[in-house]
Amino acid sequence: MGKNGRDIRVWLALAAVYIVWGSTYLGIRIAIESVPPLLSGGFRFVTAALVLATVLVARKGATPYRMTVREFGGAALVGVLLLAAGNGMVAVAEQHISSGLAALLVASVPLWLVMLRTVFRDRPHALTLAGVLVGFAGVAGLSLGGGTSSATLGVAVLLLGSVSWSVGSFIAQRIPMPKDPFAASTVEMAVGGAVMLLTGLGIGERVDIGAVTGRSWLAMVFLVFFGSLVAFTSYVWLLGNAPISLVSTYAYVNPVVAVVLGMIVLDERVTAGMLLAGLLIVIGVALVISTERRKPAPSVEEPALREVGS
């Protein structure tokens, strides 16, 4: 394929990552209107894992799934941290806060990753730390601007989920993992989804099939096939075919997409304070990514840029 054809594929893949990942916050909000949050997420990821495994086995046989016990355990742990505790908390939080606010808070993940690096005796660049400070000022603004106790609870839950996502992303580069990224994703989604289902059932979540609305079903289908398969496949392809500095731009495009969709589809209210705090987070993340990508060593955004959670 010529250069122009390759460029078109890159931009089509980027469009999938930008728009689909940004829209998953809206999809989650609609899905949980009539399906409990943990059960909806568990169904989403277990179904996506089954579809991905079927496609991968049909194309490559069982070879991608030949992994050691340690590699399986590593992928399973990452799946629990990213999906059960990370994405699961997004769904729980969206019972109390808007999808746009959720996306803005999740955009802080690269900032938490810098904090983890600092704890483990890495010395980030001064501009990286400046980005962290700016970004966390925005996080503080969003966290303190909720007003109601319900919104405050939602923000607290989402911040815990963001930290879990960051820890999972951080250790994924440092523990044994399956060599095939799609096989790793299958294990992550299967284990993370199963933990979400068991946790949801354990705390009393139940689904009344007859009460599930048509729009919730559509949101679930969208999340399975587009959020967990199309966007992730595009992202994996981009990692091998586009500069990481370009791929990393999703971190500050997704929140914008989520906020705009929330306003248009669900008529979510966006205040000037939210916009200012969100802008601070985006600026902070942009500073972190633009500074880190100049370094020859693996940069902070590499572990941050793992899907399966949006």
C-alpha angles and dihedrals in degrees: 000000000000126000093261092051091049091049090053091052091049092052093044089052091047090050089054092051094044099046104028096045090044090051096050090083089060090045092053092049092053094043093055092052088089105004122067112252102243095042091049091050093045092051090048097053099038090051092047090049091053092049093046092047091050092051093045094049091047091053103036108012121227095318097099090055096056099112138144124253089252092052091049090047091050093052091045092052092048089049092054093048097043101037113018095039099021108038091025090061090050089059092045092048093050088066085072107026137041123269090242093054090048091054092049092052093046088053086073092074095102088054092055089049091058089051090052091050090051091051089053091054099260113142111223120205117268091247089052090055090046089054090050092052093048092046095048090049085061091047089052091050092053093043095052095042098066097097102190125072089239092056091046090053091050092051092048092050091048093050089053089050091050091052091050091049089050093050091049091049091047097051094041088077093048107046133062110282134175111276095229109071093209091052088049090051091050092054092044093051095042095049096037091047093047091051090050092051093048092045092048092050090044093057093046104265112155134176123225100201092198091056096051108110125228092245091053090053090050090049091051092051090048092050093049100046103027106024098040102028116021098040094041093048089050090049094051090049091049092054089063098038109035136047113272088230088063095043090049092064088085088080092072100027097057095063091052091051091047095050094048093047091047090053094046102040104029099023090236115183116242117191128203088247091055091049092050093047091045091050090053090053092049091048091048093050091046090053092050095048096042091049097043096048090063091064119094093221122078107290133228095255095059096076090034093059096075116122124195090103111065 
